[in-house]
């Protein structure tokens, strides 16, 4: 039996109910040129997310680069590719399933986070970016849409369609990419830029969004918003952001990239000392027992709500639906557990 699902742009994608070791369960979401479905491994019964796209020379080339990169790394806060299935007309990328959706969904459901949860999320996001930078790669499209949450409440960085490799001689990047409200001044002004420093700016904007449910720029005309970004004019949050979190944000949203912190510096901030201690204890326990490393944070409860008010964040945060990258889609809220 075959099924047909449509992308946001009306592209019909036909696929069989079973392919490889997988069987179709139900749809999860869709992007401009792809659909994402829930599949079950017929042997292990493990559930995964599978992204389906029509095969074209451009998609095959871009996706192959992203898949090759993701298969070459392993980090607890970066989405893992489990399998790739090539069919005559479509390509299927099987990834770990993040049942709680993206961070926009999480903010919309919760309305806000306690300092403990915000610290945990911030640490995991920075940890993933710091890991990429240590491998001389940059993400270049950091935003809440590209940050997923698994069933145990762990962050999974996704969407590596714009990732770039830092050359050995540290030549500045020139490719314009990313999402406008999360893009640093040097990229907006189309100057050669350091991809790692561009990621750090994105970290600051994302953390502000997590802490307040809105972007750090006062909205207005396109010209006015552009000027605020170029000048690094961050809105004073009301109610105020926790000072420790705001300190991290201000280390990131710095107009001069040379004065911006690095991800490696951010991860060592005193704010994250409790998270570092947790990781050290986990590693000690693994060494002492000889067991494989468990999934970090398994068994943690849902985030403690810092505010009962819900935020219509999808209207406040610009969502880019025009990427063919992995896991770039809108979750159906009814499927977020």
C-alpha positions in Angstrom: 0.0 0.0 0.0 1.2 3.5 -0.9 0.5 6.8 0.9 0.6 10.3 -0.4 1.3 13.4 1.8 1.7 17.0 0.7 4.4 19.5 1.6 3.6 23.1 2.5 4.2 24.1 -1.1 1.7 21.5 -2.3 4.3 18.9 -3.5 2.8 15.4 -3.4 5.2 12.8 -2.0 4.1 9.2 -2.5 5.7 6.5 -0.4 5.2 2.8 0.5 3.8 1.7 3.9 7.0 -0.3 4.4 10.5 0.4 3.2 13.8 -1.1 4.4 13.3 -2.2 8.0 10.6 0.4 8.6 6.9 0.7 8.6 4.8 3.9 8.4 3.0 4.9 11.6 1.6 8.4 11.1 2.6 11.9 9.8 4.5 14.3 12.1 4.8 17.4 10.0 5.9 19.0 6.7 8.1 21.7 5.3 8.2 23.5 2.0 9.6 20.5 0.1 9.5 17.6 2.5 7.3 15.6 4.8 8.2 14.0 8.1 6.6 10.8 9.3 6.8 8.6 12.4 8.2 5.1 11.5 8.7 1.9 13.5 11.6 -0.4 13.0 10.0 -3.8 12.3 12.8 -5.7 14.1 13.5 -3.6 17.2 10.1 -1.8 17.4 12.0 1.4 18.0 10.3 4.6 16.7 12.2 7.1 14.6 11.4 10.2 12.5 11.8 9.9 8.8 12.1 12.8 6.4 10.9 12.2 2.9 11.9 14.3 -0.1 11.5 14.0 -3.9 14.8 13.2 -5.5 16.4 15.9 -7.6 20.1 16.5 -8.4 20.1 19.6 -6.1 18.4 18.0 -3.1 20.6 14.8 -3.5 23.8 16.9 -3.5 22.9 19.2 -0.6 21.4 16.5 1.6 24.3 14.2 1.0 26.7 16.8 2.4 24.5 17.3 5.5 24.1 13.5 6.1 27.8 12.9 5.6 28.5 15.5 8.3 26.0 14.2 10.8 27.2 10.6 10.3 30.7 11.7 11.1 29.9 13.1 14.6 28.3 12.0 17.8 27.1 14.2 20.6 24.2 13.8 23.0 22.8 17.2 22.0 23.0 16.8 18.2 20.4 14.9 16.3 21.5 11.5 15.2 21.0 10.0 11.7 20.1 6.3 12.0 19.6 5.3 8.4 19.1 6.4 4.8 16.8 4.7 2.3 17.0 5.5 -1.4 14.0 4.8 -3.5 13.7 5.6 -7.2 11.7 8.9 -6.7 12.3 9.8 -3.1 15.1 9.8 -0.5 14.3 8.9 3.1 16.4 10.0 6.1 15.7 8.2 9.3 16.6 10.1 12.5 16.0 9.8 16.2 12.5 10.9 17.1 12.1 14.0 19.3 8.5 13.6 20.5 8.3 17.0 22.2 8.9 18.9 18.9 10.9 22.1 18.5 11.7 24.8 21.0 9.0 27.1 19.6 6.4 24.4 20.5 7.9 24.0 23.9 7.8 27.8 24.6 4.3 28.0 23.4 3.2 25.2 25.7 5.0 26.3 28.8 5.0 30.1 28.5 8.3 30.2 30.3 10.9 28.2 32.2 12.4 28.2 35.6 16.0 29.3 36.0 17.1 25.6 36.5 15.5 24.5 33.2 16.7 27.6 31.3 20.2 26.9 32.6 20.0 23.3 31.5 18.7 24.2 28.0 21.3 27.0 27.6 24.1 24.7 28.6 23.0 21.9 26.2 22.7 24.4 23.3 26.1 25.9 23.9 27.6 22.4 24.5 26.4 21.3 21.0 27.7 24.5 19.3 31.0 24.3 21.2 31.4 20.7 20.1 30.8 21.7 16.4 33.4 24.5 16.7 35.9 22.1 18.2 35.5 20.1 15.0 35.9 23.2 12.9 32.3 23.3 11.8 29.7 26.0 12.2 25.9 25.7 12.2 25.0 29.1 10.7 21.3 28.9 11.2 20.7 28.7 15.0 17.1 29.4 15.9 14.4 27.9 18.1 12.9 26.0 15.1 16.2 24.0 14.8 16.3 23.0 18.4 14.4 19.8 19.2 13.5 18.2 22.5 13.3 14.4 23.0 11.0 12.5 25.4 13.4 12.9 28.3 13.7 16.6 27.9 17.1 16.7 26.2 18.1 19.3 23.6 18.9 18.0 20.1 20.4 20.5 17.7 19.1 19.9 14.1 19.0 21.4 10.6 22.6 21.4 9.4 21.7 22.4 5.8 23.8 25.6 6.2 26.6 24.1 8.2 30.1 25.2 7.0 33.6 23.9 7.5 36.2 26.3 8.9 39.2 26.2 6.6 42.6 25.5 8.1 43.9 29.0 7.4 40.7 30.4 9.0 39.6 32.2 5.8 36.5 34.2 6.5 33.1 32.9 5.2 31.1 34.8 2.7 28.0 32.7 2.1 24.9 34.5 3.2 22.7 32.2 5.1 20.6 31.9 8.2 17.4 33.5 9.4 17.3 37.3 9.5 16.4 38.0 13.1 19.1 35.6 14.4 21.8 36.9 12.0 24.7 39.1 13.2 25.5 42.5 11.8 28.5 41.4 9.8 26.4 38.8 7.9 23.5 41.3 7.3 26.0 43.8 5.9 27.4 41.1 3.6 30.9 41.3 5.0 33.3 38.3 5.3 32.6 36.8 8.7 33.8 34.2 11.2 31.2 31.5 11.2 31.9 30.6 14.8 31.3 34.1 16.0 28.1 34.2 13.9 26.9 31.1 15.8 27.6 32.8 19.1 25.4 35.8 18.2 22.7 33.3 17.3 23.1 31.7 20.8 22.4 35.0 22.4 19.2 35.7 20.4 18.0 32.1 21.0 18.6 32.4 24.8 16.7 35.7 24.9 13.8 34.0 23.1 13.8 31.1 25.6 13.9 33.5 28.6 11.2 35.9 27.4 9.2 34.2 24.6 10.0 37.0 22.2 12.9 38.3 20.0 15.3 40.9 21.5 14.5 43.4 18.8 11.6 45.9 19.2 9.5 45.3 16.1 8.8 48.0 13.6 9.6 48.7 9.9 12.2 46.5 8.3 14.6 49.4 8.2 14.1 50.1 11.9 14.6 46.4 12.9 17.7 46.2 10.7 19.2 49.3 12.5 18.5 47.8 15.9 20.2 44.5 14.9 23.2 46.4 13.4 23.5 48.4 16.6 22.9 45.5 19.0 20.0 47.3 20.6 18.5 44.6 22.8 15.1 45.4 24.4 15.1 45.6 28.2 13.0 42.5 29.1 9.9 43.0 31.2 9.7 41.2 33.5 13.5 41.2 33.8 15.6 38.1 32.8 17.5 36.4 35.5 20.8 38.3 35.7 23.0 35.3 35.2 21.2 34.3 32.1 21.2 37.9 30.8 25.0 38.0 31.4 25.4 35.1 29.0 23.1 36.8 26.4 25.1 40.1 26.6 28.4 38.1 26.0 26.8 36.9 22.7 25.0 39.9 21.3 28.0 42.1 20.8 28.3 44.0 17.6 32.0 43.7 17.2 32.6 40.0 16.5 36.2 40.3 17.9 34.7 41.2 21.3 32.1 38.4 21.2 32.7 35.5 23.5 33.5 32.1 22.0 31.3 29.0 22.6 34.2 27.4 24.6 34.3 30.5 26.9 30.5 30.5 27.4 30.5 26.8 28.4 32.9 27.6 31.2 30.8 30.4 32.7 30.1 30.0 36.4 26.4 29.8 35.7 27.0 26.3 34.2 29.0 24.9 37.1 26.1 22.7 38.3 25.7 21.3 34.8 29.4 20.5 34.6 29.2 18.8 38.0 26.3 16.7 36.8 28.3 15.6 33.7 31.3 14.8 35.8 29.3 12.6 38.2 27.7 10.9 35.3 31.0 10.1 33.7 32.4 8.9 37.1 29.4 6.6 37.5 29.9 5.2 34.0 33.6 4.5 34.6 32.9 2.8 37.9 30.1 0.6 36.7 31.5 0.0 33.2 28.0 0.5 31.8 27.4 2.3 28.5 26.6 6.0 28.9 22.9 6.5 29.6 21.0 9.1 27.8 21.7 12.3 29.7 18.7 13.5 31.8 16.5 10.4 31.3 13.7 10.5 33.7 13.6 14.3 34.1 10.2 15.8 34.5 8.7 18.3 32.1 10.0 21.9 32.6 8.7 23.7 35.6 6.6 26.6 34.4 7.9 30.0 35.4 4.8 31.6 34.0 1.2 30.4 33.5 0.6 32.7 30.6 1.1 31.1 27.1 3.0 33.0 24.5 1.9 33.0 20.9 5.5 32.7 19.9 5.0 31.7 16.3 3.7 35.2 15.6 6.7 36.7 17.4 9.5 34.6 16.0 10.2 34.5 12.3 9.9 30.9 11.0 11.9 30.0 7.9 10.0 27.2 6.0 12.1 27.3 2.9 15.0 25.0 3.7 15.5 21.4 2.5 17.6 20.7 5.6 16.9 17.8 8.0 14.1 18.3 10.5 13.1 21.7 9.2 9.3 21.4 9.5 6.4 22.4 11.7 5.4 19.9 14.3 1.7 19.1 14.6 1.0 20.2 18.2 -1.4 17.2 18.7 1.6 14.9 18.3 3.8 16.7 20.9 3.7 14.5 24.0 
